[in-house]
Amino acid sequence: THGSLLVAMADDEPKKEEVAAEGAEAAEAAEGGDDNELAKEEETGGEWAPLVQLEEVKVKTGEDEEDVVFKMRAKLFRFDKALNQWKERGTGDVKFLQHKTTQKIRLLMRREKTLKICANHVLNTAMTLRENAGSDRSWVWLGNDYAEGVSSV
């Protein structure tokens, strides 16, 4: 059978018990046994307890003092001057958040699955937001990038 071929390939030499079991299966199939039958369940009796108990931790995102002004799903790119090309930074929700007391607005973007921050900066009047050349679905702005631990524009 096809299954025995895989076993033989996994172990270079099949054991005598495996060969005998394969012979018994072949005899059962010849007698009209159904290969598609469910195997009988065996009770192992094993009980598994967790090694460590983890408690739920309340995570403070820093967004508690802010209201969401705008939110949409987006893909963020940064321009690499040295290679003269766009590099993907992440995909997720980009939000404009307005602080309740200072009224300052910041752009915050977190990656989808990890929720790691890929963009976070305060918007100011010196920043200009413009359409990317050749696309009405992408926007370009200039800001400081601290992703590598050093400020770059």
N, C-alpha and C positions, 0 to 999 in steps of 0.2 A: 504494500500500500504506500501511498505518498507520505504518510506520517512516518513510516519506518525508514524511508530514505532520509528524512531529516534527522532522525535519531542517529543513524549510521554516520551521517556527515558530522554531527556534533561530537560524537565519540568515535574515534578512529576504528575501534573494534567493539562491536556490540557485545554486551554481556550475555551469558547463557540464559539468564532469567528473562532478558528482553526478547531473545529469539524465541523462547518457549511461549512467552505471552503473545507474541505476534502470531505464532502458529495457532494458538488457541483462538485468537480473534478471527483468523482466516477460516478456521473450522466453523466458528459460530456464524460467520457471514454466509458460508456455503449452506448451512442448515436453515437459512432464512432469517437470521437475526438482523435487526435493524441498526445500522451504524448511526442513525440520527437520533436514537433514544438518548434521553438524559441519563447521565451517570448517577448512580445512587449516592446520596449525600452521606458523608461520614462525619460523625461528631468528634471534634478534636479535644473538646473539654478544656481548651486553653482560655484563660482569662487575662486580659491585658489592661493594666492600669497605667495612666500617664506617669512619666518619670518626674515631670515638673508641672506644677500648677501655675498658670499664667493668669494674672488679674487684668481686667480691662483698664486701660490707661486713657484718661481724658487728654486729648491732644489740642493744644491751643494753636490755631492757625494764624492768629493776628488779624483775622477778618471780622472779629466780633464788633469792633468799633466802626465798621464801615458798611455802607449800603451799596448794593450792586446797581450801577447805573446802566451798564451794557454788558451783555454776555453772549458769546457765540463760539461755536467750534471752529478751530483754525489750525493751520500748520505754520510753524514759525521757522524762518530761515535767517541765517546771518551771513553777511558777505565777508569772505576771506580775501583780503587785499593781496596777500602773498601769492595765492593760487589763482586769483582773479575769477572766483566762482562762488556761487551760493552754496552754503552747507546747511543741511536740515538740523534744527535745534530740537524740535519735538512737535507732537500733535496733541491737542487737548482743548480745553475751554480757555479762551482769553476773556478777561473781565476788566472793566473800568470800575474801580471802587472809589467811592467818595467818603472821606473821613467825616464822622458826624460832628466833631467840634471844630476842626481846622478847615474843613471844606476842601482840602487838597484832594486831587484825583490822582490815582496811580493805576498803572497797567499791571496786571498780574496774570501770568499764564502758568498752568501746571500741566505736566505730562499726564496723559490719559490713565495709564494703569498704575504707575508708581506714585503719582501726585507730586513728583519732584518739581520744584520751581524751575522754569526755563526762561522766564522773563519777569522782571519786577523792577519798575522804576516809576518815579513821580513824574507826572506830565506838567510841563510849564509852557509859558507863552512863547518861548524861544524855539520850541519844537514845531516842525511842520510835518503834516501828514499829507502825502500825495500819492496818486495812483502810480503803480509800477508801469513802466513803459511796455506797451503791448498787451496789457491785461487789465480788464475792468474788475477783476476779482481779487487783486492783490494790492497791498498798500506798502509804502516804504516810509520810514522815518529814521532819524539819526539819533543814537543814544549811546551812553557808555555801557560797555560790556565787561562785567567782572567775573565771567564764567571760568576763566583760567586763573583766577586769583589776582590778576593784574588788570588795571583799567586800560581798556582799548576802545577806540571809537569805530 
